[in-house]
């Protein structure tokens, strides 16, 4: 991502800024064909910020879709149970993993949460996607030793019986932007930032073992950003990165489905985040 990620175009983080929101992820939550941002505020309320598939501010009003979300760590937003509605997968403070079933509406869901795992303490979530292309959403996560694991889903509202598979090692020091098919080769990829602020594409191969594809640098100067997620925000068929800078501004970094820097300029799509 060239002009998009050149260090000189970045906004310097403000040391005193306290983020107002924690991102759950990006998905078409209300099924209107536009990607939305889902985020928790400091009081524990969960909000839907409806997108409009545009490179600019959305004119749609935010909607509260939950409360009492303090203490949760988000794995991601995806249609976990394959019922046509986007869901939230999150870990509580005790290490239990929960499925919060969505209903494609701009208000709190009436569906009961379901426990789908336990013992998730110490894991950092990369994201949720159909990594092995078997039609089921999976969780990609890093353990405390830097190993990367594939936790295979089965599109069910309960524990998966599939065994986890190690798909990488040496992932210490990375911050995950998300898991999506960045280069549009029909394989899910991982987009992540290293400790030096460089952005990398880790190409997947839809297999349940480490990928043999070489990583590709797609950006630099990404220090100080918090990732909201990776999705086709502007509906141009290219995956994009949505991220918050140190001043609380929200930015769209348009992708071009390429294994290299994007030539598209970044666009501010929000403030006060």
Helices and strands as residue ranges (DSSP letters): H 2-5, G 7-9, E 21-27, E 36-41, E 46-49, E 63-66, E 73-78, E 87-91, E 97-100, E 114-117, E 124-129, E 138-142, E 148-151, E 165-168, E 175-180, E 189-193, E 199-202, E 216-219, E 226-231, E 240-244, E 250-253, E 267-270
